[in-house]
Each structure stands twice: as C-alpha cells, then as structure tokens.
C-alpha cells in the first residue's frame, strides 16, 4: 500500500470515527444509514479540502455494505 493510500485511509477512518462519536454523544444507535447521513451532512458544510474525505468515507461504507 502506498503512503498516499495509507494517508487517505487514515482520513477516511478519521471522518467515520468523528461521525460515530457524534452519534454516540447524542445517544443515537450506530446504524450504517445514520452514519452515512451524518457524513453527508458534514460533507455539505466541510471546507473544500475535506469534502473528498467525506465522499470517500461514504463510498467505503457503501462498498462494505454491498460486499456483505
């Protein structure tokens, strides 16, 4: 795995972790649809340089769901 790809995965894990933390703090269940919806909300207000991290995170979640 290249350094760039590893850094990208770190960014994806970070935004997913932040979304999960937000759900836990608000006593909401950890469901993939809620995590994805929160990622979408955050992506809409994120600075331009972070938007792709949210898009990549949502794509990674969708990939995992389809693989199941």
N, CA, C, O and CB atoms as a CASP TS submission, in Angstrom:
PFRMAT TS
TARGET T0000
AUTHOR 0000-0000-0000
METHOD Language model
MODEL 1
PARENT N/A
ATOM      1  N   UNK     1       0.855  -1.175   0.000  1.00  0.00           N
ATOM      2  CA  UNK     1       0.000   0.000   0.000  1.00  0.00           C
ATOM      3  C   UNK     1       0.897   1.232   0.000  1.00  0.00           C
ATOM      4  O   UNK     1       1.839   1.325   0.787  1.00  0.00           O
ATOM      5  CB  UNK     1      -0.970   0.001   1.228  1.00  0.00           C
ATOM      6  N   UNK     2       0.600   2.167  -0.878  1.00  0.00           N
ATOM      7  CA  UNK     2       1.414   3.374  -0.960  1.00  0.00           C
ATOM      8  C   UNK     2       1.148   4.287   0.233  1.00  0.00           C
ATOM      9  O   UNK     2       0.127   4.169   0.910  1.00  0.00           O
ATOM     10  CB  UNK     2       1.136   4.119  -2.271  1.00  0.00           C
ATOM     11  N   UNK     3       2.089   5.198   0.474  1.00  0.00           N
ATOM     12  CA  UNK     3       1.946   6.144   1.585  1.00  0.00           C
ATOM     13  C   UNK     3       0.709   7.002   1.382  1.00  0.00           C
ATOM     14  O   UNK     3      -0.033   7.261   2.329  1.00  0.00           O
ATOM     15  CB  UNK     3       3.201   7.034   1.717  1.00  0.00           C
ATOM     16  N   UNK     4       0.483   7.447   0.139  1.00  0.00           N
ATOM     17  CA  UNK     4      -0.682   8.295  -0.147  1.00  0.00           C
ATOM     18  C   UNK     4      -1.985   7.549   0.145  1.00  0.00           C
ATOM     19  O   UNK     4      -2.913   8.119   0.721  1.00  0.00           O
ATOM     20  CB  UNK     4      -0.658   8.763  -1.618  1.00  0.00           C
ATOM     21  N   UNK     5      -2.055   6.280  -0.250  1.00  0.00           N
ATOM     22  CA  UNK     5      -3.267   5.499   0.003  1.00  0.00           C
ATOM     23  C   UNK     5      -3.461   5.272   1.501  1.00  0.00           C
ATOM     24  O   UNK     5      -4.588   5.320   1.995  1.00  0.00           O
ATOM     25  CB  UNK     5      -3.202   4.148  -0.735  1.00  0.00           C
ATOM     26  N   UNK     6      -2.375   5.027   2.223  1.00  0.00           N
ATOM     27  CA  UNK     6      -2.463   4.840   3.675  1.00  0.00           C
ATOM     28  C   UNK     6      -2.952   6.110   4.355  1.00  0.00           C
ATOM     29  O   UNK     6      -3.774   6.049   5.270  1.00  0.00           O
ATOM     30  CB  UNK     6      -1.099   4.424   4.250  1.00  0.00           C
ATOM     31  N   UNK     7      -2.451   7.263   3.916  1.00  0.00           N
ATOM     32  CA  UNK     7      -2.900   8.538   4.489  1.00  0.00           C
ATOM     33  C   UNK     7      -4.372   8.757   4.185  1.00  0.00           C
ATOM     34  O   UNK     7      -5.116   9.245   5.036  1.00  0.00           O
ATOM     35  CB  UNK     7      -2.060   9.715   3.944  1.00  0.00           C
ATOM     36  N   UNK     8      -4.801   8.400   2.979  1.00  0.00           N
ATOM     37  CA  UNK     8      -6.200   8.545   2.606  1.00  0.00           C
ATOM     38  C   UNK     8      -7.075   7.669   3.498  1.00  0.00           C
ATOM     39  O   UNK     8      -8.137   8.107   3.940  1.00  0.00           O
ATOM     40  CB  UNK     8      -6.407   8.183   1.122  1.00  0.00           C
ATOM     41  N   UNK     9      -6.646   6.443   3.767  1.00  0.00           N
ATOM     42  CA  UNK     9      -7.413   5.558   4.650  1.00  0.00           C
ATOM     43  C   UNK     9      -7.470   6.137   6.063  1.00  0.00           C
ATOM     44  O   UNK     9      -8.493   6.023   6.738  1.00  0.00           O
ATOM     45  CB  UNK     9      -6.793   4.139   4.675  1.00  0.00           C
ATOM     46  N   UNK    10      -6.390   6.751   6.510  1.00  0.00           N
ATOM     47  CA  UNK    10      -6.404   7.405   7.825  1.00  0.00           C
ATOM     48  C   UNK    10      -7.450   8.513   7.858  1.00  0.00           C
ATOM     49  O   UNK    10      -8.167   8.666   8.847  1.00  0.00           O
ATOM     50  CB  UNK    10      -5.011   7.979   8.165  1.00  0.00           C
ATOM     51  N   UNK    11      -7.537   9.286   6.775  1.00  0.00           N
ATOM     52  CA  UNK    11      -8.527  10.363   6.696  1.00  0.00           C
ATOM     53  C   UNK    11      -9.946   9.800   6.697  1.00  0.00           C
ATOM     54  O   UNK    11     -10.835  10.342   7.353  1.00  0.00           O
ATOM     55  CB  UNK    11      -8.296  11.213   5.435  1.00  0.00           C
ATOM     56  N   UNK    12     -10.152   8.713   5.962  1.00  0.00           N
ATOM     57  CA  UNK    12     -11.467   8.070   5.916  1.00  0.00           C
ATOM     58  C   UNK    12     -11.854   7.568   7.305  1.00  0.00           C
ATOM     59  O   UNK    12     -12.977   7.781   7.761  1.00  0.00           O
ATOM     60  CB  UNK    12     -11.472   6.900   4.899  1.00  0.00           C
ATOM     61  N   UNK    13     -10.917   6.904   7.967  1.00  0.00           N
ATOM     62  CA  UNK    13     -11.199   6.404   9.320  1.00  0.00           C
ATOM     63  C   UNK    13     -11.491   7.552  10.282  1.00  0.00           C
ATOM     64  O   UNK    13     -12.338   7.427  11.167  1.00  0.00           O
ATOM     65  CB  UNK    13     -10.016   5.573   9.842  1.00  0.00           C
ATOM     66  N   UNK    14     -10.794   8.659  10.106  1.00  0.00           N
ATOM     67  CA  UNK    14     -10.993   9.809  10.997  1.00  0.00           C
ATOM     68  C   UNK    14     -12.397  10.390  10.855  1.00  0.00           C
ATOM     69  O   UNK    14     -13.051  10.667  11.861  1.00  0.00           O
ATOM     70  CB  UNK    14      -9.952  10.894  10.706  1.00  0.00           C
ATOM     71  N   UNK    15     -12.871  10.579   9.623  1.00  0.00           N
ATOM     72  CA  UNK    15     -14.201  11.181   9.462  1.00  0.00           C
ATOM     73  C   UNK    15     -15.302  10.205   9.883  1.00  0.00           C
ATOM     74  O   UNK    15     -16.327  10.627  10.419  1.00  0.00           O
ATOM     75  CB  UNK    15     -14.417  11.621   8.000  1.00  0.00           C
ATOM     76  N   UNK    16     -15.101   8.910   9.646  1.00  0.00           N
ATOM     77  CA  UNK    16     -16.084   7.927  10.122  1.00  0.00           C
ATOM     78  C   UNK    16     -16.090   7.904  11.646  1.00  0.00           C
ATOM     79  O   UNK    16     -17.154   7.859  12.263  1.00  0.00           O
ATOM     80  CB  UNK    16     -15.772   6.510   9.559  1.00  0.00           C
ATOM     81  N   UNK    17     -14.917   7.936  12.250  1.00  0.00           N
ATOM     82  CA  UNK    17     -14.823   7.954  13.711  1.00  0.00           C
ATOM     83  C   UNK    17     -15.499   9.165  14.311  1.00  0.00           C
ATOM     84  O   UNK    17     -16.161   9.071  15.345  1.00  0.00           O
ATOM     85  CB  UNK    17     -13.379   7.918  14.143  1.00  0.00           C
ATOM     86  N   UNK    18     -15.331  10.307  13.659  1.00  0.00           N
ATOM     87  CA  UNK    18     -15.981  11.529  14.151  1.00  0.00           C
ATOM     88  C   UNK    18     -17.505  11.397  14.064  1.00  0.00           C
ATOM     89  O   UNK    18     -18.217  11.787  14.990  1.00  0.00           O
ATOM     90  CB  UNK    18     -15.502  12.764  13.341  1.00  0.00           C
ATOM     91  N   UNK    19     -17.997  10.853  12.962  1.00  0.00           N
ATOM     92  CA  UNK    19     -19.444  10.668  12.812  1.00  0.00           C
ATOM     93  C   UNK    19     -19.983   9.711  13.877  1.00  0.00           C
ATOM     94  O   UNK    19     -21.033   9.963  14.468  1.00  0.00           O
ATOM     95  CB  UNK    19     -19.776  10.135  11.401  1.00  0.00           C
ATOM     96  N   UNK    20     -19.269   8.625  14.116  1.00  0.00           N
ATOM     97  CA  UNK    20     -19.684   7.657  15.139  1.00  0.00           C
ATOM     98  C   UNK    20     -19.692   8.314  16.517  1.00  0.00           C
ATOM     99  O   UNK    20     -20.620   8.105  17.298  1.00  0.00           O
ATOM    100  CB  UNK    20     -18.746   6.423  15.138  1.00  0.00           C
ATOM    101  N   UNK    21     -18.673   9.101  16.815  1.00  0.00           N
ATOM    102  CA  UNK    21     -18.615   9.807  18.102  1.00  0.00           C
ATOM    103  C   UNK    21     -19.805  10.737  18.272  1.00  0.00           C
ATOM    104  O   UNK    21     -20.395  10.807  19.351  1.00  0.00           O
ATOM    105  CB  UNK    21     -17.311  10.603  18.221  1.00  0.00           C
ATOM    106  N   UNK    22     -20.157  11.448  17.213  1.00  0.00           N
ATOM    107  CA  UNK    22     -21.310  12.358  17.278  1.00  0.00           C
ATOM    108  C   UNK    22     -22.598  11.591  17.565  1.00  0.00           C
ATOM    109  O   UNK    22     -23.423  12.034  18.363  1.00  0.00           O
ATOM    110  CB  UNK    22     -21.451  13.146  15.962  1.00  0.00           C
ATOM    111  N   UNK    23     -22.767  10.446  16.916  1.00  0.00           N
ATOM    112  CA  UNK    23     -23.966   9.641  17.157  1.00  0.00           C
ATOM    113  C   UNK    23     -23.998   9.125  18.590  1.00  0.00           C
ATOM    114  O   UNK    23     -25.044   9.155  19.238  1.00  0.00           O
ATOM    115  CB  UNK    23     -24.028   8.465  16.174  1.00  0.00           C
ATOM    116  N   UNK    24     -22.865   8.656  19.083  1.00  0.00           N
ATOM    117  CA  UNK    24     -22.813   8.153  20.457  1.00  0.00           C
ATOM    118  C   UNK    24     -23.117   9.253  21.467  1.00  0.00           C
ATOM    119  O   UNK    24     -23.829   9.020  22.444  1.00  0.00           O
ATOM    120  CB  UNK    24     -21.443   7.548  20.748  1.00  0.00           C
ATOM    121  N   UNK    25     -22.583  10.448  21.238  1.00  0.00           N
ATOM    122  CA  UNK    25     -22.820  11.565  22.157  1.00  0.00           C
ATOM    123  C   UNK    25     -24.287  11.968  22.187  1.00  0.00           C
ATOM    124  O   UNK    25     -24.782  12.452  23.205  1.00  0.00           O
ATOM    125  CB  UNK    25     -21.966  12.763  21.764  1.00  0.00           C
ATOM    126  N   UNK    26     -24.980  11.769  21.075  1.00  0.00           N
ATOM    127  CA  UNK    26     -26.397  12.143  21.023  1.00  0.00           C
ATOM    128  C   UNK    26     -27.312  10.947  21.303  1.00  0.00           C
ATOM    129  O   UNK    26     -28.514  11.008  21.046  1.00  0.00           O
ATOM    130  CB  UNK    26     -26.733  12.744  19.656  1.00  0.00           C
ATOM    131  N   UNK    27     -26.739   9.863  21.830  1.00  0.00           N
ATOM    132  CA  UNK    27     -27.497   8.659  22.197  1.00  0.00           C
ATOM    133  C   UNK    27     -28.287   8.058  21.039  1.00  0.00           C
ATOM    134  O   UNK    27     -29.350   7.475  21.250  1.00  0.00           O
ATOM    135  CB  UNK    27     -28.442   8.981  23.320  1.00  0.00           C
ATOM    136  N   UNK    28     -27.781   8.195  19.830  1.00  0.00           N
ATOM    137  CA  UNK    28     -28.423   7.585  18.675  1.00  0.00           C
ATOM    138  C   UNK    28     -27.771   6.230  18.402  1.00  0.00           C
ATOM    139  O   UNK    28     -26.604   6.023  18.734  1.00  0.00           O
ATOM    140  CB  UNK    28     -28.325   8.511  17.429  1.00  0.00           C
ATOM    141  N   UNK    29     -28.515   5.317  17.802  1.00  0.00           N
ATOM    142  CA  UNK    29     -27.942   3.996  17.507  1.00  0.00           C
ATOM    143  C   UNK    29     -26.891   4.088  16.405  1.00  0.00           C
ATOM    144  O   UNK    29     -26.941   4.973  15.551  1.00  0.00           O
ATOM    145  CB  UNK    29     -29.048   3.008  17.097  1.00  0.00           C
ATOM    146  N   UNK    30     -25.951   3.165  16.441  1.00  0.00           N
ATOM    147  CA  UNK    30     -24.920   3.108  15.407  1.00  0.00           C
ATOM    148  C   UNK    30     -25.427   2.233  14.265  1.00  0.00           C
ATOM    149  O   UNK    30     -25.230   1.018  14.249  1.00  0.00           O
ATOM    150  CB  UNK    30     -23.572   2.557  15.981  1.00  0.00           C
ATOM    151  N   UNK    31     -26.075   2.878  13.326  1.00  0.00           N
ATOM    152  CA  UNK    31     -26.602   2.202  12.144  1.00  0.00           C
ATOM    153  C   UNK    31     -25.934   2.813  10.923  1.00  0.00           C
ATOM    154  O   UNK    31     -25.677   4.017  10.882  1.00  0.00           O
ATOM    155  CB  UNK    31     -28.164   2.321  12.058  1.00  0.00           C
ATOM    156  N   UNK    32     -25.655   1.983   9.932  1.00  0.00           N
ATOM    157  CA  UNK    32     -24.939   2.466   8.755  1.00  0.00           C
ATOM    158  C   UNK    32     -25.657   3.622   8.069  1.00  0.00           C
ATOM    159  O   UNK    32     -25.011   4.554   7.589  1.00  0.00           O
ATOM    160  CB  UNK    32     -24.744   1.337   7.773  1.00  0.00           C
ATOM    161  N   UNK    33     -26.990   3.569   8.018  1.00  0.00           N
ATOM    162  CA  UNK    33     -27.712   4.655   7.363  1.00  0.00           C
ATOM    163  C   UNK    33     -27.568   5.968   8.128  1.00  0.00           C
ATOM    164  O   UNK    33     -27.494   7.033   7.516  1.00  0.00           O
ATOM    165  CB  UNK    33     -29.186   4.296   7.222  1.00  0.00           C
ATOM    166  N   UNK    34     -27.527   5.904   9.446  1.00  0.00           N
ATOM    167  CA  UNK    34     -27.344   7.122  10.248  1.00  0.00           C
ATOM    168  C   UNK    34     -25.919   7.657  10.124  1.00  0.00           C
ATOM    169  O   UNK    34     -25.708   8.868  10.056  1.00  0.00           O
ATOM    170  CB  UNK    34     -27.672   6.846  11.724  1.00  0.00           C
ATOM    171  N   UNK    35     -24.949   6.752  10.095  1.00  0.00           N
ATOM    172  CA  UNK    35     -23.553   7.177   9.923  1.00  0.00           C
ATOM    173  C   UNK    35     -23.391   7.849   8.567  1.00  0.00           C
ATOM    174  O   UNK    35     -22.775   8.910   8.464  1.00  0.00           O
ATOM    175  CB  UNK    35     -22.581   5.969  10.052  1.00  0.00           C
ATOM    176  N   UNK    36     -23.944   7.231   7.524  1.00  0.00           N
ATOM    177  CA  UNK    36     -23.840   7.789   6.176  1.00  0.00           C
ATOM    178  C   UNK    36     -24.550   9.139   6.080  1.00  0.00           C
ATOM    179  O   UNK    36     -24.031  10.068   5.461  1.00  0.00           O
ATOM    180  CB  UNK    36     -24.426   6.813   5.147  1.00  0.00           C
ATOM    181  N   UNK    37     -25.721   9.254   6.681  1.00  0.00           N
ATOM    182  CA  UNK    37     -26.457  10.522   6.652  1.00  0.00           C
ATOM    183  C   UNK    37     -25.671  11.625   7.350  1.00  0.00           C
ATOM    184  O   UNK    37     -25.637  12.762   6.878  1.00  0.00           O
ATOM    185  CB  UNK    37     -27.834  10.359   7.313  1.00  0.00           C
ATOM    186  N   UNK    38     -25.045  11.292   8.464  1.00  0.00           N
ATOM    187  CA  UNK    38     -24.255  12.286   9.185  1.00  0.00           C
ATOM    188  C   UNK    38     -23.014  12.675   8.388  1.00  0.00           C
ATOM    189  O   UNK    38     -22.636  13.846   8.364  1.00  0.00           O
ATOM    190  CB  UNK    38     -23.851  11.753  10.566  1.00  0.00           C
ATOM    191  N   UNK    39     -22.379  11.704   7.738  1.00  0.00           N
ATOM    192  CA  UNK    39     -21.234  12.016   6.876  1.00  0.00           C
ATOM    193  C   UNK    39     -21.657  12.970   5.758  1.00  0.00           C
ATOM    194  O   UNK    39     -20.922  13.898   5.422  1.00  0.00           O
ATOM    195  CB  UNK    39     -20.630  10.719   6.277  1.00  0.00           C
ATOM    196  N   UNK    40     -22.834  12.745   5.184  1.00  0.00           N
ATOM    197  CA  UNK    40     -23.338  13.618   4.117  1.00  0.00           C
ATOM    198  C   UNK    40     -23.565  15.033   4.649  1.00  0.00           C
ATOM    199  O   UNK    40     -23.211  16.009   3.987  1.00  0.00           O
ATOM    200  CB  UNK    40     -24.653  13.051   3.523  1.00  0.00           C
ATOM    201  N   UNK    41     -24.153  15.148   5.838  1.00  0.00           N
ATOM    202  CA  UNK    41     -24.370  16.474   6.434  1.00  0.00           C
ATOM    203  C   UNK    41     -23.041  17.185   6.661  1.00  0.00           C
ATOM    204  O   UNK    41     -22.905  18.372   6.362  1.00  0.00           O
ATOM    205  CB  UNK    41     -25.138  16.351   7.767  1.00  0.00           C
ATOM    206  N   UNK    42     -22.072  16.459   7.187  1.00  0.00           N
ATOM    207  CA  UNK    42     -20.760  17.059   7.456  1.00  0.00           C
ATOM    208  C   UNK    42     -20.059  17.442   6.157  1.00  0.00           C
ATOM    209  O   UNK    42     -19.387  18.471   6.091  1.00  0.00           O
ATOM    210  CB  UNK    42     -19.880  16.090   8.263  1.00  0.00           C
ATOM    211  N   UNK    43     -20.215  16.618   5.128  1.00  0.00           N
ATOM    212  CA  UNK    43     -19.585  16.904   3.832  1.00  0.00           C
ATOM    213  C   UNK    43     -20.124  18.199   3.238  1.00  0.00           C
ATOM    214  O   UNK    43     -19.381  18.956   2.613  1.00  0.00           O
ATOM    215  CB  UNK    43     -19.816  15.741   2.852  1.00  0.00           C
ATOM    216  N   UNK    44     -21.409  18.452   3.431  1.00  0.00           N
ATOM    217  CA  UNK    44     -22.035  19.644   2.860  1.00  0.00           C
ATOM    218  C   UNK    44     -21.489  20.934   3.457  1.00  0.00           C
ATOM    219  O   UNK    44     -21.492  21.971   2.793  1.00  0.00           O
ATOM    220  CB  UNK    44     -23.530  19.588   3.063  1.00  0.00           C
ATOM    221  N   UNK    45     -21.020  20.885   4.700  1.00  0.00           N
ATOM    222  CA  UNK    45     -20.520  22.106   5.349  1.00  0.00           C
ATOM    223  C   UNK    45     -19.000  22.099   5.535  1.00  0.00           C
ATOM    224  O   UNK    45     -18.431  23.048   6.073  1.00  0.00           O
ATOM    225  CB  UNK    45     -21.192  22.282   6.700  1.00  0.00           C
ATOM    226  N   UNK    46     -18.354  21.031   5.089  1.00  0.00           N
ATOM    227  CA  UNK    46     -16.901  20.908   5.273  1.00  0.00           C
ATOM    228  C   UNK    46     -16.156  21.855   4.340  1.00  0.00           C
ATOM    229  O   UNK    46     -16.650  22.197   3.265  1.00  0.00           O
ATOM    230  CB  UNK    46     -16.443  19.456   5.027  1.00  0.00           C
ATOM    231  N   UNK    47     -14.965  22.276   4.759  1.00  0.00           N
ATOM    232  CA  UNK    47     -14.115  23.053   3.853  1.00  0.00           C
ATOM    233  C   UNK    47     -13.797  22.217   2.606  1.00  0.00           C
ATOM    234  O   UNK    47     -13.787  20.987   2.655  1.00  0.00           O
ATOM    235  CB  UNK    47     -12.798  23.496   4.570  1.00  0.00           C
ATOM    236  N   UNK    48     -13.544  22.894   1.515  1.00  0.00           N
ATOM    237  CA  UNK    48     -13.304  22.229   0.231  1.00  0.00           C
ATOM    238  C   UNK    48     -12.248  21.130   0.342  1.00  0.00           C
ATOM    239  O   UNK    48     -12.412  20.057  -0.240  1.00  0.00           O
ATOM    240  CB  UNK    48     -12.872  23.252  -0.813  1.00  0.00           C
ATOM    241  N   UNK    49     -11.173  21.383   1.077  1.00  0.00           N
ATOM    242  CA  UNK    49     -10.080  20.409   1.154  1.00  0.00           C
ATOM    243  C   UNK    49     -10.468  19.138   1.911  1.00  0.00           C
ATOM    244  O   UNK    49      -9.753  18.140   1.826  1.00  0.00           O
ATOM    245  CB  UNK    49      -8.877  21.043   1.819  1.00  0.00           C
ATOM    246  N   UNK    50     -11.580  19.149   2.647  1.00  0.00           N
ATOM    247  CA  UNK    50     -12.016  17.965   3.391  1.00  0.00           C
ATOM    248  C   UNK    50     -13.185  17.235   2.741  1.00  0.00           C
ATOM    249  O   UNK    50     -13.470  16.094   3.102  1.00  0.00           O
ATOM    250  CB  UNK    50     -12.397  18.359   4.788  1.00  0.00           C
ATOM    251  N   UNK    51     -13.863  17.864   1.796  1.00  0.00           N
ATOM    252  CA  UNK    51     -15.058  17.270   1.198  1.00  0.00           C
ATOM    253  C   UNK    51     -14.787  15.880   0.633  1.00  0.00           C
ATOM    254  O   UNK    51     -15.606  14.976   0.801  1.00  0.00           O
ATOM    255  CB  UNK    51     -15.596  18.172   0.101  1.00  0.00           C
ATOM    256  N   UNK    52     -13.651  15.698  -0.033  1.00  0.00           N
ATOM    257  CA  UNK    52     -13.359  14.407  -0.650  1.00  0.00           C
ATOM    258  C   UNK    52     -13.210  13.302   0.389  1.00  0.00           C
ATOM    259  O   UNK    52     -13.545  12.150   0.115  1.00  0.00           O
ATOM    260  CB  UNK    52     -12.094  14.501  -1.485  1.00  0.00           C
ATOM    261  N   UNK    53     -12.714  13.638   1.576  1.00  0.00           N
ATOM    262  CA  UNK    53     -12.605  12.635   2.641  1.00  0.00           C
ATOM    263  C   UNK    53     -13.980  12.083   3.006  1.00  0.00           C
ATOM    264  O   UNK    53     -14.129  10.880   3.224  1.00  0.00           O
ATOM    265  CB  UNK    53     -11.929  13.240   3.888  1.00  0.00           C
ATOM    266  N   UNK    54     -14.981  12.953   3.073  1.00  0.00           N
ATOM    267  CA  UNK    54     -16.339  12.517   3.396  1.00  0.00           C
ATOM    268  C   UNK    54     -16.926  11.674   2.270  1.00  0.00           C
ATOM    269  O   UNK    54     -17.571  10.657   2.522  1.00  0.00           O
ATOM    270  CB  UNK    54     -17.238  13.728   3.671  1.00  0.00           C
ATOM    271  N   UNK    55     -16.702  12.095   1.032  1.00  0.00           N
ATOM    272  CA  UNK    55     -17.183  11.327  -0.119  1.00  0.00           C
ATOM    273  C   UNK    55     -16.536   9.946  -0.131  1.00  0.00           C
ATOM    274  O   UNK    55     -17.212   8.941  -0.351  1.00  0.00           O
ATOM    275  CB  UNK    55     -16.884  12.076  -1.443  1.00  0.00           C
ATOM    276  N   UNK    56     -15.226   9.898   0.105  1.00  0.00           N
ATOM    277  CA  UNK    56     -14.516   8.617   0.135  1.00  0.00           C
ATOM    278  C   UNK    56     -15.022   7.724   1.265  1.00  0.00           C
ATOM    279  O   UNK    56     -15.145   6.512   1.091  1.00  0.00           O
ATOM    280  CB  UNK    56     -13.011   8.848   0.288  1.00  0.00           C
ATOM    281  N   UNK    57     -15.314   8.314   2.410  1.00  0.00           N
ATOM    282  CA  UNK    57     -15.824   7.540   3.545  1.00  0.00           C
ATOM    283  C   UNK    57     -17.191   6.946   3.219  1.00  0.00           C
ATOM    284  O   UNK    57     -17.447   5.779   3.514  1.00  0.00           O
ATOM    285  CB  UNK    57     -15.916   8.424   4.806  1.00  0.00           C
ATOM    286  N   UNK    58     -18.065   7.740   2.613  1.00  0.00           N
ATOM    287  CA  UNK    58     -19.384   7.224   2.242  1.00  0.00           C
ATOM    288  C   UNK    58     -19.257   6.109   1.207  1.00  0.00           C
ATOM    289  O   UNK    58     -19.998   5.127   1.258  1.00  0.00           O
ATOM    290  CB  UNK    58     -20.271   8.357   1.694  1.00  0.00           C
ATOM    291  N   UNK    59     -18.326   6.255   0.275  1.00  0.00           N
ATOM    292  CA  UNK    59     -18.095   5.214  -0.730  1.00  0.00           C
ATOM    293  C   UNK    59     -17.580   3.934  -0.092  1.00  0.00           C
ATOM    294  O   UNK    59     -18.002   2.837  -0.459  1.00  0.00           O
ATOM    295  CB  UNK    59     -17.105   5.701  -1.787  1.00  0.00           C
ATOM    296  N   UNK    60     -16.676   4.071   0.856  1.00  0.00           N
ATOM    297  CA  UNK    60     -16.112   2.899   1.535  1.00  0.00           C
ATOM    298  C   UNK    60     -17.207   2.157   2.307  1.00  0.00           C
ATOM    299  O   UNK    60     -17.243   0.927   2.300  1.00  0.00           O
ATOM    300  CB  UNK    60     -14.966   3.322   2.494  1.00  0.00           C
ATOM    301  N   UNK    61     -18.096   2.896   2.972  1.00  0.00           N
ATOM    302  CA  UNK    61     -19.207   2.260   3.690  1.00  0.00           C
ATOM    303  C   UNK    61     -20.123   1.537   2.705  1.00  0.00           C
ATOM    304  O   UNK    61     -20.557   0.415   2.969  1.00  0.00           O
ATOM    305  CB  UNK    61     -20.011   3.312   4.502  1.00  0.00           C
ATOM    306  N   UNK    62     -20.418   2.173   1.573  1.00  0.00           N
ATOM    307  CA  UNK    62     -21.277   1.547   0.562  1.00  0.00           C
ATOM    308  C   UNK    62     -20.637   0.268   0.025  1.00  0.00           C
ATOM    309  O   UNK    62     -21.328  -0.730  -0.178  1.00  0.00           O
ATOM    310  CB  UNK    62     -21.553   2.528  -0.594  1.00  0.00           C
ATOM    311  N   UNK    63     -19.325   0.290  -0.208  1.00  0.00           N
ATOM    312  CA  UNK    63     -18.609  -0.906  -0.672  1.00  0.00           C
ATOM    313  C   UNK    63     -18.760  -2.048   0.326  1.00  0.00           C
ATOM    314  O   UNK    63     -19.032  -3.186  -0.054  1.00  0.00           O
ATOM    315  CB  UNK    63     -17.116  -0.592  -0.894  1.00  0.00           C
ATOM    316  N   UNK    64     -18.581  -1.734   1.599  1.00  0.00           N
ATOM    317  CA  UNK    64     -18.670  -2.758   2.643  1.00  0.00           C
ATOM    318  C   UNK    64     -20.085  -3.327   2.724  1.00  0.00           C
ATOM    319  O   UNK    64     -20.265  -4.525   2.944  1.00  0.00           O
ATOM    320  CB  UNK    64     -18.254  -2.175   4.009  1.00  0.00           C
ATOM    321  N   UNK    65     -21.086  -2.469   2.546  1.00  0.00           N
ATOM    322  CA  UNK    65     -22.478  -2.933   2.598  1.00  0.00           C
ATOM    323  C   UNK    65     -22.776  -3.871   1.428  1.00  0.00           C
ATOM    324  O   UNK    65     -23.447  -4.889   1.599  1.00  0.00           O
ATOM    325  CB  UNK    65     -23.451  -1.733   2.580  1.00  0.00           C
ATOM    326  N   UNK    66     -22.280  -3.528   0.254  1.00  0.00           N
ATOM    327  CA  UNK    66     -22.523  -4.360  -0.922  1.00  0.00           C
ATOM    328  C   UNK    66     -21.779  -5.687  -0.835  1.00  0.00           C
ATOM    329  O   UNK    66     -22.237  -6.698  -1.369  1.00  0.00           O
ATOM    330  CB  UNK    66     -22.113  -3.616  -2.185  1.00  0.00           C
ATOM    331  N   UNK    67     -20.640  -5.682  -0.168  1.00  0.00           N
ATOM    332  CA  UNK    67     -19.835  -6.901  -0.037  1.00  0.00           C
ATOM    333  C   UNK    67     -20.435  -7.874   0.973  1.00  0.00           C
ATOM    334  O   UNK    67     -20.104  -9.060   0.970  1.00  0.00           O
ATOM    335  CB  UNK    67     -18.410  -6.547   0.372  1.00  0.00           C
ATOM    336  N   UNK    68     -21.307  -7.378   1.827  1.00  0.00           N
ATOM    337  CA  UNK    68     -21.890  -8.236   2.885  1.00  0.00           C
ATOM    338  C   UNK    68     -22.978  -9.128   2.358  1.00  0.00           C
ATOM    339  O   UNK    68     -23.563  -9.903   3.115  1.00  0.00           O
ATOM    340  CB  UNK    68     -22.447  -7.390   4.012  1.00  0.00           C
TER
END
